[in-house]
Amino acid sequence: MKHWTNTLCLLLALLAGLAAQAQEDKDARYLAGAVPEVDGKVIFSRQYRIPGMSQDEIHARLLRWMTQRLKDNGNDSRVLYSNPERGQLVGTGDEWIVFTSNALSLDRTRILYQLTAITRPEQCDFRIEKIRFVYREGEERYTAEEWITDKYALNKSKTKLIRGLAKWRRKTVDFMDQYFQQVAEALSAAEPSTDTTAAESGAQPQVQEPEPPATAADQPILITPKRKVEVTDPAPTTPASAPAPTTPAQPEGTLRAVSPSDLTSADLRPGSGRLVIVIGTDPFNQTVMTANAGGSLGTVEGKPAVFAILSPEQPHEALDNAAEYEVRFYPDGSREPTLVLHCRRLSVPDTPEGMPRTYAGEIVSAQRK
């Protein structure tokens, strides 16, 4: 009997060791470097190369996909900014990551993030950043930098995931991989065929399947579009004899420079649209956020100013540290701003904990539709 007991113990120990080894092998892709950091910030990014596709086509495909992808979240997720001329596309997302789900329990977290796409002819750089987690109905809030980085989620030798944080790191990395795969599919998807002959005959259209994307994050993902897109020179929008513009292009072509003192309350009506704050001029290092509690125009010590109000739960550190920023007003139902204000941040009284935060910016220059 003792012999069988010893044998059983050895067998159980062997099985436990094999299970542990299998889990370690499975976790290898989540170890050092799986959560990339740039200057201390968690930024997941991919670069896509799409031979033969124009910048306008890339931007249009991503805009359609991002609009629907964020709309499917069923909440405040949306496209914040789209500028085809500059090749800039920014969105904000808010959705659920499920850890476990069964008849007895549901363990999940909200994940909030910002999407940024920079498009060029035959190329797209896509990044997901400013990642935050809201857990247990808001009782616990974490940033990616303090929760899933190598420093916190791996042991000292970086050979194992820390128990308790492992699920967060695994699920976040998987979430990002799925996102980047969806981008690749959006860029390689076939457009509806305009060849009625093939449709009438019942023949299936011939398309070229996309190449599998590269797995290394630092390698461009090569995509072969299923539909050939011809790249042609854009048609001139002005007569050849027209003089060249003497001022830089505005964020949207219909905006015109106006004096800040000429602005009126009609230019920014509270409750009639979105107030978007943009901090930074480099698209890869911008912070884009919506003033969830709204805002208005006014004056501070006789100078034209714009007031932006953040709700208590919004992250505000970037705005606290910004000397200058830009405010864009999007009327309800519009994807283009009708007002763009370049501001210098003014000092305001400290805000009590749990109350909306009001920021005042002196309007240095303005563009209006």
C-alpha positions in Angstrom: 0.0 0.0 0.0 2.8 2.4 0.9 4.5 1.6 -2.5 1.3 2.6 -4.3 1.0 5.8 -2.2 4.6 6.8 -3.1 4.0 6.1 -6.7 0.8 8.1 -6.8 2.5 11.1 -5.1 5.3 11.0 -7.6 2.8 10.8 -10.5 0.9 13.8 -9.1 4.1 15.8 -8.7 5.1 14.9 -12.3 1.7 16.0 -13.6 1.9 19.2 -11.6 5.4 19.9 -13.0 4.3 19.3 -16.5 1.2 21.6 -16.1 3.5 24.3 -14.7 5.9 23.9 -17.6 3.0 24.1 -20.1 1.7 27.3 -18.5 5.2 28.8 -18.6 5.5 27.9 -22.3 2.1 29.4 -22.9 3.1 32.6 -21.0 6.3 33.1 -23.0 4.7 35.6 -25.4 3.5 37.7 -22.4 7.0 38.2 -20.8 9.6 40.9 -21.2 8.7 43.4 -24.0 5.2 42.2 -24.5 3.9 45.5 -23.1 6.0 48.2 -25.0 7.0 51.4 -23.3 8.1 54.7 -24.9 9.5 57.3 -22.6 7.7 55.6 -19.7 4.4 55.4 -21.4 2.7 52.2 -22.5 2.2 52.5 -26.3 1.2 49.6 -28.5 1.9 50.3 -32.1 2.1 48.7 -35.6 3.2 49.9 -39.0 1.4 48.7 -42.1 2.7 48.8 -45.6 0.0 48.6 -48.4 1.7 48.7 -51.8 -0.3 50.5 -54.4 -2.8 52.2 -52.0 -3.1 56.0 -51.9 -3.2 58.0 -48.7 -6.8 59.0 -49.3 -7.8 55.4 -49.7 -6.0 54.3 -46.6 -7.5 57.1 -44.6 -11.0 56.5 -45.9 -10.8 52.8 -45.1 -9.6 53.4 -41.6 -12.2 56.1 -40.9 -15.0 53.8 -42.0 -13.6 50.9 -39.9 -12.9 53.0 -36.8 -16.3 54.7 -36.9 -18.1 51.4 -36.9 -15.7 49.7 -34.5 -16.1 52.3 -31.9 -19.9 52.7 -32.5 -20.2 48.9 -31.8 -19.0 49.6 -28.2 -22.4 51.2 -27.6 -21.2 54.0 -25.4 -19.2 57.2 -25.7 -16.5 55.6 -27.9 -16.1 57.6 -31.1 -13.8 59.2 -33.6 -12.5 62.5 -32.2 -10.7 64.0 -35.1 -10.2 63.2 -38.8 -8.0 65.2 -41.2 -7.4 63.4 -44.6 -5.1 66.2 -45.8 -2.7 65.7 -42.9 -3.3 62.0 -42.7 -4.4 62.2 -39.0 -7.2 60.1 -37.4 -7.8 60.0 -33.6 -10.5 58.1 -31.7 -11.3 57.2 -28.1 -12.5 53.8 -26.9 -14.3 52.4 -23.8 -15.2 48.7 -23.7 -15.0 45.6 -21.6 -12.3 43.0 -21.3 -13.7 39.7 -19.7 -11.3 37.7 -17.6 -13.8 34.9 -16.7 -17.5 34.3 -17.2 -19.7 31.5 -16.0 -23.0 30.9 -14.5 -21.8 31.9 -11.0 -19.6 34.9 -11.7 -18.4 37.5 -14.2 -15.0 39.0 -13.8 -14.3 41.8 -16.1 -12.8 45.3 -16.4 -13.4 48.4 -18.5 -10.5 49.4 -20.7 -10.3 53.0 -21.9 -7.8 54.0 -24.6 -6.9 56.4 -27.4 -6.4 55.3 -31.0 -4.1 57.3 -33.4 -3.6 56.6 -37.1 -1.1 58.5 -39.2 -1.5 57.7 -42.9 0.8 58.3 -45.9 0.9 56.9 -49.4 1.2 53.1 -49.1 1.8 53.3 -45.3 0.0 53.6 -42.0 1.3 54.0 -38.5 -1.3 52.9 -35.9 -1.0 53.2 -32.1 -3.1 52.5 -29.0 -2.1 54.5 -25.9 -3.4 56.3 -22.8 -4.7 53.0 -21.5 -6.7 52.9 -18.3 -8.6 50.3 -16.4 -11.8 50.7 -14.4 -12.5 47.7 -12.2 -15.2 46.6 -9.8 -17.8 49.2 -10.9 -15.3 52.0 -10.6 -14.0 51.1 -7.1 -10.5 50.4 -8.5 -8.8 52.5 -11.2 -5.4 51.8 -12.7 -3.2 53.1 -15.6 -1.4 50.7 -17.8 1.9 52.2 -16.6 1.2 51.2 -13.0 -0.4 47.8 -13.6 0.8 45.8 -16.6 4.4 46.9 -17.3 7.4 44.7 -16.9 8.2 46.4 -13.7 5.0 45.5 -12.0 3.7 42.4 -13.8 6.9 40.3 -14.0 9.1 38.9 -11.4 12.6 40.3 -10.9 14.2 37.9 -13.4 11.4 38.6 -15.8 10.8 34.9 -16.3 7.3 34.7 -14.8 4.1 36.7 -14.6 3.2 38.0 -11.1 0.1 36.2 -9.8 -2.8 38.6 -9.6 -1.6 40.8 -12.4 -1.1 38.0 -14.9 -4.7 38.1 -16.1 -4.5 41.8 -16.8 -1.3 41.5 -18.8 -2.4 38.5 -20.8 -5.9 39.9 -21.7 -4.5 43.3 -22.6 -1.9 41.9 -24.9 -4.5 39.7 -26.5 -6.8 42.7 -26.9 -4.2 44.7 -28.7 -3.3 41.8 -31.0 -6.9 41.5 -32.0 -7.1 45.2 -32.6 -4.1 45.2 -34.9 -5.5 42.2 -36.8 -8.7 44.1 -37.3 -6.8 47.1 -38.8 -5.0 44.7 -41.2 -8.3 43.3 -42.3 -9.8 46.7 -42.8 -6.9 47.7 -45.0 -6.9 44.5 -47.0 -10.7 44.1 -47.4 -12.2 43.8 -50.9 -14.4 46.6 -52.0 -17.8 45.8 -53.5 -17.4 44.8 -57.1 -18.7 47.1 -59.8 -18.5 44.4 -62.5 -22.1 43.4 -63.2 -21.1 40.7 -65.7 -19.5 38.6 -63.1 -22.5 39.1 -60.7 -25.0 38.1 -63.4 -23.1 35.0 -64.4 -22.9 33.8 -60.8 -19.1 33.7 -61.0 -17.1 34.5 -57.8 -14.9 37.6 -58.1 -11.2 36.7 -58.1 -9.3 38.4 -55.2 -5.8 38.1 -53.9 -5.7 37.0 -50.3 -3.6 39.2 -48.0 -0.3 38.0 -46.8 -0.2 37.0 -43.1 0.9 40.0 -41.0 4.3 40.0 -39.4 4.3 38.9 -35.7 7.1 41.2 -34.5 5.8 44.6 -33.3 8.9 46.4 -34.7 8.5 45.0 -38.2 6.1 46.6 -40.8 3.1 44.5 -41.6 2.9 44.0 -45.3 -0.7 44.0 -46.7 -1.7 43.1 -50.2 -5.1 44.7 -50.8 -7.7 42.4 -52.3 -8.7 45.2 -54.7 -6.1 47.0 -56.8 -6.1 50.7 -56.1 -4.6 53.0 -58.7 -2.5 55.9 -57.3 -3.0 59.0 -59.4 -2.1 62.7 -59.0 -4.9 64.6 -57.3 -6.9 66.8 -59.6 -6.2 70.5 -59.0 -8.8 72.2 -56.9 -8.0 75.8 -58.1 -7.3 77.2 -61.6 -3.6 77.1 -62.7 -3.5 80.9 -62.8 -4.7 81.3 -59.2 -2.0 82.6 -56.8 -0.5 80.2 -54.3 -1.9 80.6 -50.8 0.2 82.7 -48.5 -1.0 81.2 -45.2 -0.6 77.6 -43.9 -3.4 75.2 -44.5 -6.0 75.3 -41.7 -7.0 72.1 -39.8 -10.1 72.0 -42.0 -10.2 73.7 -45.4 -13.3 75.8 -44.6 -11.9 77.5 -41.5 -10.9 81.1 -41.6 -8.7 83.1 -39.2 -10.6 85.6 -37.0 -9.7 87.9 -34.2 -10.4 86.4 -30.8 -12.2 89.6 -29.8 -14.7 89.0 -32.6 -15.9 85.7 -31.2 -19.4 85.6 -29.7 -21.4 83.1 -27.6 -23.0 81.9 -30.8 -19.7 80.4 -31.9 -19.7 77.9 -29.0 -23.1 77.2 -27.6 -23.0 75.0 -24.4 -24.8 71.7 -24.8 -24.8 71.9 -28.6 -21.7 69.9 -29.4 -18.4 68.5 -28.3 -15.5 70.4 -26.9 -12.2 68.6 -27.8 -8.9 69.5 -26.2 -5.7 68.8 -28.1 -2.3 69.0 -26.3 0.9 69.0 -28.4 1.7 69.5 -32.0 3.3 66.2 -32.8 0.6 63.7 -33.8 2.6 60.9 -32.2 2.7 62.7 -28.9 -0.6 64.4 -28.7 -3.1 64.1 -26.0 -6.7 64.3 -27.3 -9.6 64.5 -24.9 -13.2 65.6 -24.8 -14.3 68.1 -22.1 -17.1 65.8 -21.0 -18.8 68.5 -18.9 -18.7 71.1 -21.7 -17.4 74.6 -21.8 -18.1 78.2 -23.0 -16.5 81.4 -24.2 -15.9 84.4 -21.9 -13.2 86.8 -20.7 -10.5 86.8 -18.0 -9.2 90.2 -17.0 -10.7 91.6 -20.2 -9.0 89.0 -22.5 -11.0 86.6 -24.6 -10.9 83.1 -23.1 -12.4 79.7 -23.4 -13.5 77.6 -20.4 -13.3 73.8 -20.7 -14.8 71.6 -17.9 -13.6 68.1 -17.3 -15.8 65.6 -15.4 -14.3 64.4 -12.0 -13.3 61.0 -13.4 -11.4 62.3 -16.4 -7.6 62.2 -16.3 -6.3 65.8 -16.2 -2.6 65.5 -15.6 -1.7 66.4 -19.3 -3.8 69.5 -19.2 -2.4 70.5 -15.7 1.1 70.4 -17.2 0.3 72.1 -20.6 1.3 75.7 -21.1 -0.5 75.9 -24.4 -3.2 73.7 -26.1 -5.9 73.8 -28.7 -9.7 73.7 -28.3 -11.9 72.5 -31.1 -15.7 72.7 -31.1 -17.7 70.1 -33.0 -21.4 70.8 -33.3 -23.8 67.8 -32.8 -23.7 65.5 -35.8 -20.6 67.1 -37.3 -17.2 65.4 -37.9 -15.6 68.7 -38.7 -14.9 71.5 -36.1 -16.5 74.9 -36.7 -14.2 76.6 -34.3 -10.5 76.0 -33.5 -8.9 78.0 -30.7 -5.2 78.2 -29.8 -4.9 78.9 -26.1 -2.5 79.8 -23.4 -3.5 78.1 -20.1 -4.4 80.5 -17.3 -4.3 79.8 -13.6 -7.6 78.8 -11.9 -8.4 78.0 -8.3 -7.8 74.4 -7.1 -10.8 72.1 -7.6 -12.1 70.1 -4.6 -11.9 66.3 -4.9 -14.8 64.8 -6.7 -15.9 68.0 -8.4 -15.7 69.0 -12.1 -12.4 70.7 -13.0 -12.6 74.0 -14.9 -9.7 75.2 -17.1 -9.4 78.7 -18.6 -7.4 79.4 -21.7 -6.5 82.8 -23.1 -7.4 82.7 -26.8 -4.2 83.6 -28.7 -5.6 82.9 -32.2 -8.8 81.5 -33.6 -10.2 80.0 -36.8 -13.9 79.9 -37.4 -16.1 78.2 -40.1 
